[in-house]
């Protein structure tokens, strides 16, 4: 192991040779550097993509702040080095290190990987290798850190089951403390001497204790059996401590927002502070995993949001504030919030964004209150262009409402409207895809009435992937031929300087589909693909699709098995033992309703008994601030009734 002085010397030499050395030095405003030798438990949070993307990840910033508030623990950070830096680190023998204290990751007690999306899997393996830590959980010993992971991609953890010791399913604000407490308990509260770890604790005992924590999944304590057709027969625990089903963690009431944000020393993707105004969504869009796995809706008060925003801006000097949620217009007191934010920051030239707005003129009026005159764009997400398709996906918006909203946007001086669509929804035809082009042309026509030749339309078209824990988890992904036919139609139709068209490459769609829907056998494909040289799979200039197809061939697996076949109604999914609290029978009933073009009500208008609130009520947890419309649960005494749903 390198001495501190030798490490610093080698690091200084290579930083002179890489792009953006500021990615690798730390020292940001609001970074926390504790006395390494005085702290008992060390946690490194790792975002397995480059610093420019990872530093603004809200989940990582929240956990970093929470752990560093503990006197007995410290949290530091690491990100994926870009290819130039990685090559130099390997040639100089520099292991992956934390930005705060420059300790190698192998010296920490806990490594926590953030996995918000599946295309970070090979990066995760690459970073473990760069840190000198055995890739496979079963090969790690008492001298290795505990490797955990959390994030939305972990709602199907099986493609990474071989490499992660324990997954956090759901929200991390409470469970991270429970994990730290278990690590302290099992290790007997013994401190380290320098970078040498105590070798006396039983790693299997640690994992057994972790499996007792609600919401923590330890893959090695589960066995999977398969049927002759390759589908799963059963997923069963193999020790008494492991529950049959791992129920996601959910905080009943949102904790105070993080305000001490890290301020990057370099220009990054999102140079802003963010305040989460509410968590969850009541809309029930059938394609949306986030809307299903974050139920029920929990809101923060206007006063708490405004106070947190002011603190965050004062502590960071930020010039941009994002008020985050899955559906901002649905926040109960959104008009009051926007008014208060405008009054508080009106003279500070602060750019305020309120993403994920409904398609209506009320949303336009809200944005007008916050409008930054330097910005020329407004984003709407109809997702589909025919009313038939919108009924299927449960996002029904009449064409006239969309056009009225576009008219109001252009009339207020915005020159560009970005429209988000998806192709590949269930039952979609080429006529439905043609309708995307036709609708874009109608929106542009409204713009030209108001602005003449200045009006622009940007169509962002992604390809649908049926994600776990959604009503569409039973359907298949379009084939490459189907995707290309639809994209070529849009390219022909949306020509000219007034239109911009962006789309997802078919290969990217297939890769995400394989990883999102894969079973345990995919772990060997992920490993083989990494050995074949894949990393930064979300980056088009780094994509190596042939390495993935070769990995499938080496494992004698058919990639189409995971993407291009519908699922039986009674099929056991790879994620069957992972529960987001929404009942499977509810999801299947909603899928059947989609085939008939039937719409489900917004949760605020009436409960469809999805199962979220009864499931969590069974754990004897109360939910202050949630309006208990669920017919299966009685309202707790004194509970404040505000509009929220999801159960």
C-alpha positions in Angstrom: 0.0 0.0 0.0 1.3 3.4 -0.9 2.4 5.7 1.9 0.5 9.0 2.1 3.4 11.0 0.8 4.0 8.7 -2.2 0.3 8.7 -3.0 0.2 12.5 -3.0 3.3 12.6 -5.2 2.0 10.2 -7.8 -1.5 11.9 -7.8 0.1 15.3 -8.5 2.0 13.9 -11.4 -0.9 12.4 -13.2 -3.3 15.3 -12.6 -1.2 17.4 -14.9 -2.0 15.0 -17.7 -5.8 14.6 -17.5 -8.9 16.5 -18.6 -10.5 18.4 -15.8 -8.2 17.6 -12.9 -10.7 19.4 -10.7 -12.8 16.2 -10.8 -10.2 14.4 -8.7 -9.0 16.8 -6.0 -12.0 17.4 -3.7 -11.9 20.5 -1.4 -15.3 21.7 -2.5 -17.2 24.3 -0.5 -19.3 22.4 2.2 -17.2 19.2 1.9 -16.8 17.6 5.3 -13.3 16.4 6.4 -13.2 14.7 9.7 -10.3 13.4 11.8 -9.8 9.9 10.2 -8.1 8.4 13.2 -10.8 9.7 15.6 -13.8 8.3 13.8 -15.0 4.8 14.4 -17.0 4.0 11.3 -16.0 5.1 7.8 -18.5 5.2 4.9 -17.6 6.0 1.3 -20.5 6.9 -1.0 -19.8 6.2 -4.7 -21.6 7.4 -7.7 -20.4 5.1 -10.6 -20.3 7.8 -13.2 -18.1 10.9 -13.7 -17.9 13.6 -11.1 -19.7 16.1 -13.5 -22.9 14.0 -13.2 -22.5 12.4 -9.8 -21.8 15.5 -7.6 -25.3 16.9 -8.0 -27.1 13.6 -7.3 -29.6 14.5 -4.6 -29.8 11.1 -2.9 -26.0 10.9 -2.5 -25.9 14.5 -1.1 -28.7 13.7 1.4 -26.9 10.5 2.7 -23.5 12.3 2.8 -25.1 15.0 5.0 -26.9 12.6 7.3 -23.9 10.4 8.0 -21.6 13.3 8.6 -24.0 14.6 11.3 -23.1 11.5 13.4 -20.2 12.0 15.7 -19.2 8.3 15.4 -19.1 8.1 11.6 -17.8 9.9 8.6 -18.9 10.0 5.0 -16.6 10.7 2.0 -17.2 10.4 -1.7 -15.8 8.9 -4.9 -16.8 8.9 -8.5 -15.8 7.1 -11.7 -12.6 8.5 -13.2 -12.8 9.3 -16.9 -10.8 6.9 -19.2 -7.7 9.1 -19.2 -7.5 9.3 -15.4 -8.2 5.6 -15.0 -5.4 4.6 -17.3 -2.9 6.7 -15.4 -4.2 5.5 -12.0 -3.7 1.9 -13.2 -0.2 2.5 -14.6 0.9 4.4 -11.5 -0.6 1.8 -9.1 -3.0 4.4 -7.6 -6.2 2.7 -6.2 -9.6 4.4 -6.3 -9.7 6.9 -3.4 -12.0 9.3 -1.6 -12.0 12.9 -2.4 -12.1 14.2 1.2 -9.1 12.4 2.8 -7.6 10.7 -0.2 -7.8 7.3 1.6 -8.1 4.2 -0.6 -11.7 2.8 -0.7 -10.4 -0.5 0.6 -9.7 1.3 4.0 -13.4 2.1 4.5 -15.9 0.0 6.5 -18.8 0.5 4.1 -18.9 1.3 0.4 -22.3 2.6 -0.7 -23.0 2.6 -4.4 -25.8 4.7 -5.9 -27.5 2.9 -8.8 -30.3 5.1 -10.1 -30.1 3.4 -13.6 -29.0 0.1 -14.9 -26.3 1.2 -17.3 -24.0 1.9 -14.3 -23.5 -1.8 -13.6 -20.2 -2.3 -15.5 -18.9 0.9 -14.0 -19.6 -0.5 -10.6 -17.5 -3.6 -11.3 -14.8 -1.4 -12.8 -14.6 0.7 -9.7 -14.4 -2.2 -7.4 -11.6 -3.6 -9.4 -9.8 -0.2 -9.5 -10.2 -0.1 -5.7 -8.5 -3.5 -5.3 -11.7 -5.1 -3.8 -12.8 -8.6 -4.9 -15.7 -8.2 -7.4 -17.7 -11.1 -6.1 -19.3 -10.9 -2.7 -18.4 -14.5 -1.8 -14.7 -13.8 -2.3 -14.5 -11.0 0.2 -13.0 -11.5 3.6 -13.0 -9.6 6.9 -10.3 -7.3 5.5 -12.7 -6.0 2.8 -15.4 -3.3 3.2 -19.1 -4.1 3.2 -20.4 -3.3 -0.3 -24.0 -2.1 -0.4 -26.1 -0.5 -3.1 -29.3 1.5 -3.4 -31.3 3.4 -5.9 -34.2 2.8 -8.3 -32.3 0.2 -10.3 -32.1 -2.0 -7.1 -35.8 -2.8 -7.3 -34.6 -5.6 -9.5 -31.2 -6.3 -7.9 -30.7 -9.8 -9.5 -28.3 -8.8 -12.4 -25.9 -7.5 -9.7 -26.6 -10.0 -7.0 -23.1 -11.6 -7.3 -21.2 -8.4 -6.7 -23.1 -6.5 -4.0 -23.2 -7.8 -0.4 -26.5 -6.1 0.5 -29.0 -4.0 -1.3 -31.2 -1.2 0.2 -34.6 -1.5 -1.3 -36.4 1.9 -1.1 -35.6 5.1 0.7 -32.3 5.4 2.6 -32.7 8.2 5.2 -33.4 5.9 8.1 -31.9 2.6 7.0 -28.4 3.9 6.5 -28.1 4.6 10.2 -29.3 1.1 11.0 -26.7 -0.4 8.7 -24.0 1.6 10.4 -25.2 0.5 13.8 -25.1 -3.2 12.7 -21.5 -2.8 11.3 -20.4 -1.2 14.6 -22.1 -4.0 16.6 -20.7 -6.9 14.7 -17.2 -5.4 14.5 -17.2 -5.0 18.3 -16.6 -1.3 18.0 -12.9 -1.9 17.4 -11.0 0.9 15.8 -8.5 0.7 13.0 -4.8 1.4 13.2 -3.8 3.4 10.1 -5.3 1.6 7.1 -5.1 -1.9 8.7 -8.6 -3.4 9.4 -9.4 -5.7 12.4 -9.6 -9.2 11.1 -11.6 -10.6 14.0 -15.3 -10.1 12.9 -17.3 -12.7 11.2 -18.4 -11.5 7.7 -21.2 -14.0 7.4 -22.5 -13.0 10.8 -22.5 -9.4 9.6 -24.6 -10.3 6.6 -27.0 -12.3 8.7 -27.6 -9.3 11.0 -28.1 -7.0 8.0 -30.7 -9.4 6.6 -32.8 -8.7 9.7 -33.1 -5.0 8.9 -36.4 -4.2 7.1 -35.7 -3.2 3.5 -32.2 -4.8 3.3 -31.7 -7.7 0.8 -28.7 -10.0 1.1 -28.7 -12.0 -2.1 -26.5 -14.9 -0.9 -29.3 -15.9 1.5 -31.7 -16.7 -1.3 -31.9 -19.6 -3.8 -33.4 -19.4 -7.3 -34.7 -22.4 -9.2 -35.8 -22.4 -12.9 -38.3 -24.2 -15.1 -37.4 -26.0 -18.3 -38.4 -23.0 -20.4 -35.9 -20.8 -18.5 -38.4 -18.9 -16.4 -38.2 -18.9 -12.6 -39.8 -21.6 -10.6 -39.2 -20.1 -7.1 -37.1 -17.7 -5.1 -36.7 -19.0 -1.5 -34.6 -17.9 1.5 -32.0 -20.4 2.7 -31.6 -19.1 6.3 -34.3 -18.4 9.0 -33.3 -14.7 9.3 -34.1 -13.9 5.7 -37.7 -12.8 5.0 -39.6 -14.4 2.1 -40.3 -10.9 0.7 -38.2 -7.8 1.2 -40.5 -4.9 1.7 -39.1 -1.6 0.5 -38.2 1.0 3.1 -40.3 4.2 3.2 -40.0 7.2 5.5 -43.5 8.1 6.7 -42.7 11.8 6.9 -40.0 13.5 4.9 -37.1 14.6 7.1 -35.8 18.2 7.0 -34.3 18.9 3.5 -30.5 18.9 3.1 -29.3 22.5 2.7 -25.5 22.2 2.9 -24.9 21.2 -0.7 -21.5 20.5 -2.1 -20.4 23.2 -4.5 -18.3 22.0 -7.4 -15.0 23.6 -8.3 -15.7 23.0 -12.0 -18.6 23.4 -14.4 -20.8 20.3 -14.0 -24.1 19.1 -15.5 -26.3 20.6 -12.8 -24.8 23.5 -10.9 -27.7 24.1 -8.6 -29.3 23.4 -5.2 -32.4 21.2 -5.0 -35.3 21.0 -2.6 -37.6 18.1 -2.8 -41.1 19.5 -2.4 -42.9 16.2 -2.3 -42.1 12.5 -2.9 -44.3 10.2 -4.9 -47.0 10.7 -7.5 -50.8 10.1 -7.6 -51.1 10.0 -11.4 -50.6 6.3 -12.0 -49.0 6.4 -15.4 -48.6 2.7 -16.3 -45.1 3.0 -17.8 -43.6 4.9 -14.8 -41.7 2.9 -12.3 -40.8 5.9 -10.2 -44.5 6.7 -9.7 -45.2 3.1 -8.5 -42.2 2.6 -6.1 -42.4 6.0 -4.4 -46.0 5.7 -3.2 -47.7 7.2 -1.2 -47.2 10.9 -1.8 -45.6 12.9 1.1 -45.4 16.6 1.0 -43.3 19.2 2.8 -44.9 22.4 4.0 -44.4 25.7 2.1 -42.7 27.2 5.1 -40.2 24.3 5.3 -39.4 24.5 1.6 -38.9 28.2 1.5 -36.7 28.1 4.6 -34.6 25.3 3.2 -34.2 27.1 -0.2 -33.0 30.2 1.6 -30.5 28.3 3.7 -29.2 26.3 0.7 -28.7 29.5 -1.4 -27.0 31.3 1.4 -24.7 28.3 2.2 -23.7 27.7 -1.5 -24.1 31.0 -3.4 -26.1 29.0 -6.0 -27.6 30.8 -8.9 -30.1 28.1 -9.7 -32.8 26.5 -7.4 -34.7 23.4 -8.4 -38.0 22.5 -6.7 -38.1 18.8 -7.3 -40.9 16.3 -7.5 -42.4 13.8 -9.9 -45.4 16.0 -10.6 -44.9 19.5 -9.3 -48.3 20.9 -10.3 -49.9 18.3 -8.0 -48.2 19.8 -4.9 -51.2 20.9 -2.8 -50.0 24.5 -2.2 -48.1 25.0 -5.4 -49.5 28.5 -6.1 -48.6 29.7 -2.6 -45.1 28.1 -2.9 -44.4 29.8 -6.2 -45.6 33.1 -4.9 -43.4 32.8 -1.7 -40.4 31.8 -3.7 -40.9 34.7 -6.1 -41.1 37.1 -3.2 -38.1 35.7 -1.4 -35.7 35.6 -4.3 -37.2 38.1 -6.7 -34.3 40.5 -6.4 -31.5 37.9 -6.4 -31.5 37.0 -10.1 -32.0 33.3 -9.1 -33.1 30.9 -11.7 -35.9 28.8 -10.3 -37.1 25.6 -12.0 -40.3 23.7 -11.3 -40.0 20.6 -13.4 -42.6 17.9 -14.2 -45.6 20.2 -14.7 -49.0 19.1 -15.9 -50.0 20.0 -19.5 -52.4 22.8 -18.7 -52.5 26.6 -18.7 -52.3 26.7 -14.9 -48.8 25.2 -15.3 -47.9 28.0 -17.8 -49.1 30.6 -15.3 -46.9 29.1 -12.6 -43.8 29.1 -14.8 -44.6 32.7 -15.8 -44.2 33.6 -12.1 -40.8 32.0 -12.0 -39.7 32.8 -15.6 -36.0 33.5 -16.1 -35.9 35.9 -19.1 -32.7 34.3 -20.3 -34.4 31.0 -20.9 -36.2 30.3 -24.1 -37.6 26.8 -23.6 -40.6 25.1 -22.0 -41.0 21.3 -21.6 -44.1 19.2 -21.9 -44.4 15.4 -21.7 -47.5 14.1 -23.4 -45.7 10.7 -23.9 -48.1 9.7 -26.6 -49.7 11.6 -29.5 -53.1 9.9 -29.9 -55.9 9.9 -27.3 -56.1 6.1 -27.7 -52.5 5.6 -26.7 -52.8 8.1 -23.8 -55.7 6.0 -22.4 -53.6 2.9 -22.7 -50.7 4.4 -20.7 -53.1 6.1 -18.3 -51.9 9.6 -19.2 -55.0 11.0 -20.8 -54.7 14.5 -22.2 -57.1 15.7 -24.9 -55.3 17.1 -28.0 -57.2 20.4 -27.5 -55.8 20.8 -24.0 -52.2 20.3 -25.3 -52.7 22.8 -28.1 -54.2 25.4 -25.7 -51.2 25.0 -23.4 -48.8 25.4 -26.4 -50.7 28.5 -27.4 -50.4 30.0 -23.9 -46.7 29.2 -23.8 -45.9 30.9 -27.1 -48.1 33.8 -26.3 -46.0 34.5 -23.2 -42.8 34.7 -25.2 -41.2 31.3 -25.0 -39.8 30.4 -28.4 -39.1 26.7 -28.0 -41.4 23.9 -26.8 -39.8 20.6 -26.1 -42.2 17.7 -26.3 -41.3 14.3 -24.7 -42.7 11.2 -26.4 -42.2 7.5 -26.1 -42.4 5.0 -28.9 -42.9 1.3 -28.3 -45.9 1.5 -25.9 -48.1 -1.6 -25.9 -50.5 -1.9 -28.9 -48.8 1.0 -30.7 -49.1 1.2 -34.5 -47.2 3.2 -37.1 -50.3 5.4 -37.3 -49.7 6.3 -33.6 -46.1 7.2 -34.4 -47.2 9.3 -37.4 -49.5 11.1 -35.0 -46.3 12.3 -33.0 -45.1 14.1 -36.1 -48.6 15.4 -36.9 -48.9 16.8 -33.3 -45.5 18.4 -33.4 -46.6 20.2 -36.6 -49.8 21.4 -35.0 -47.9 22.7 -32.0 -45.5 24.6 -34.3 -48.5 26.1 -36.2 -49.6 27.6 -32.9 -46.2 29.0 -32.3 -46.0 30.6 -35.7 -49.4 32.3 -35.1 -47.8 34.0 -32.0 -44.1 34.4 -33.0 -43.8 33.8 -36.7 -40.5 32.2 -37.8 -39.1 32.3 -34.3 -41.2 29.4 -33.1 -39.4 26.1 -32.6 -40.4 22.5 -31.5 -38.0 19.9 -30.1 -39.3 16.4 -30.1 -37.5 14.1 -27.7 -38.4 10.5 -28.4 -37.3 7.7 -26.2 -38.2 4.0 -26.5 -40.4 2.4 -23.9 -38.9 -0.2 -21.6 -41.3 -2.2 -19.4 -39.8 -1.7 -15.9 -40.3 -4.0 -12.9 -43.2 -3.2 -10.5 -45.3 -1.4 -13.1 -48.5 -2.6 -14.8 -46.6 -3.0 -18.0 -44.0 -5.4 -16.6 -45.8 -8.2 -18.5 -45.2 -6.8 -21.9 -42.2 -7.0 -24.3 -39.8 -4.4 -25.7 -39.9 -3.5 -29.4 -37.4 -5.3 -31.7 -34.6 -3.3 -33.3 -36.5 -3.5 -36.6 -39.6 -2.1 -35.1 -37.7 0.7 -33.3 -35.8 1.7 -36.5 -39.0 1.8 -38.6 -40.7 4.2 -36.1 -37.6 6.4 -35.8 -37.2 6.6 -39.6 -40.8 7.7 -40.0 -40.2 10.5 -37.5 -37.0 11.5 -39.3 -38.8 11.8 -42.6 -41.6 13.8 -41.1 -39.9 16.3 -38.8 -37.5 18.0 -41.1 -36.6 21.7 -41.4 -35.0 24.3 -39.2 -38.0 24.7 -37.0 -37.9 21.1 -35.8 -35.3 19.3 -33.7 -35.6 15.5 -33.2 -33.6 13.5 -30.7 -34.0 9.8 -30.0 -32.6 6.8 -28.2 -30.4 4.4 -30.1 -32.1 0.9 -30.4 -28.9 -0.7 -28.9 -29.2 1.5 -25.8 -32.8 0.5 -25.4 -32.0 -3.2 -25.6 -29.1 -3.0 -23.2 -31.3 -1.2 -20.6 -34.1 -3.7 -21.2 -31.8 -6.7 -20.6 -30.4 -5.2 -17.4 -33.7 -3.9 -16.1 -35.6 -7.2 -16.6 -32.7 -9.7 -16.1 -32.5 -12.6 -13.7 -29.5 -13.9 -11.7 -28.0 -15.4 -14.9 -27.5 -11.8 -16.1 -24.8 -11.3 -13.5 -22.4 -13.5 -15.5 -23.3 -11.5 -18.6 -22.5 -8.3 -16.8 -19.2 -9.7 -15.6 -18.3 -11.1 -19.1 -19.2 -7.8 -20.7 -16.9 -5.9 -18.3 -14.1 -8.4 -19.0 -14.7 -7.6 -22.7 -14.0 -4.0 -22.0 -17.4 -2.4 -21.4 -17.8 0.6 -19.1 -19.6 4.0 -19.3 -22.5 2.1 -21.1 -24.7 5.2 -20.9 -22.1 7.2 -23.0 -22.6 6.7 -26.7 -19.0 7.3 -27.6 -18.0 4.5 -25.1 -20.7 2.0 -26.0 -19.5 -1.4 -27.0 -22.6 -3.3 -28.0 -20.7 -6.2 -29.6 -19.1 -6.9 -26.2 -22.5 -7.4 -24.7 -23.7 -9.7 -27.5 -20.5 -11.7 -27.1 -21.1 -11.9 -23.4 -24.6 -13.4 -23.9 -23.1 -15.9 -26.4 -20.4 -16.9 -23.9 -23.1 -17.6 -21.3 -25.3 -19.4 -23.8 -28.2 -17.0 -23.0 -30.6 -15.6 -25.6 -30.9 -11.8 -25.1 -34.4 -11.9 -26.7 -35.6 -14.0 -23.7 -35.4 -10.9 -21.5 -36.8 -8.3 -23.9 -38.8 -9.7 -26.8 -41.4 -11.9 -25.2 -44.6 -11.1 -23.3 -44.8 -12.7 -19.8 -47.4 -15.2 -18.6 -50.0 -13.9 -16.2 -48.6 -16.3 -13.5 -44.9 -15.9 -14.3 -42.6 -15.5 -11.4 -40.5 -12.4 -12.1 -36.8 -12.2 -11.1 -37.9 -9.4 -8.7 -40.8 -11.4 -7.2 -39.2 -11.4 -3.7 -38.8 -7.6 -3.8 -41.9 -5.6 -2.8 -42.6 -2.0 -3.5 -45.9 -2.5 -1.5 -48.1 -2.2 -4.6 -49.9 -5.5 -4.9 -49.0 -7.6 -7.9 -52.7 -8.4 -8.5 -53.4 -4.7 -8.6 -50.7 -4.2 -11.2 -52.0 -7.0 -13.4 -55.6 -5.8 -13.1 -54.4 -2.4 -14.3 -52.5 -4.0 -17.2 -55.7 -5.7 -18.2 -57.6 -2.4 -18.0 -55.0 -0.8 -20.3 -55.8 -3.4 -23.0 -59.4 -2.0 -22.9 -58.2 1.6 -22.9 -59.6 2.2 -19.4 -58.3 5.0 -17.3 -57.6 4.7 -13.5 -58.5 7.7 -11.4 -55.8 9.9 -9.9 -55.3 8.8 -6.3 -56.5 12.2 -5.1 -59.9 11.6 -6.7 -60.4 8.1 -5.3 -58.4 5.1 -4.0 -58.1 2.0 -6.1 -56.7 0.0 -3.2 -53.2 -0.6 -4.7 -52.0 -1.9 -1.3 -49.4 0.6 -0.2 -51.0 2.0 2.9 -52.4 -1.2 4.2 -49.0 -2.9 3.7 -47.1 -0.2 5.7 -49.9 0.1 8.3 -49.2 -3.6 9.0 -45.7 -2.6 10.1 -47.4 -0.3 12.7 -46.0 2.9 11.2 -48.1 6.0 11.1 -48.0 8.5 8.3 -48.5 12.1 9.5 -49.5 14.4 6.7 -51.1 11.7 4.5 -54.8 11.8 3.7 -56.0 8.3 4.5 -58.6 7.7 1.7 -57.7 4.0 1.6 -60.8 2.0 2.5 -58.7 -0.7 4.2 -57.0 1.6 6.7 -58.4 3.8 9.4 -57.0 7.3 9.8 -54.7 7.7 12.8 -56.0 10.0 15.5 -55.1 13.6 14.9 -53.6 13.0 11.5 -53.5 16.1 9.3 -55.6 15.6 6.2 -53.9 16.9 3.1 -54.3 15.7 -0.4 -52.0 12.8 -1.0 -52.6 9.3 -2.3 -51.2 6.0 -3.4 -52.9 3.4 -1.4 
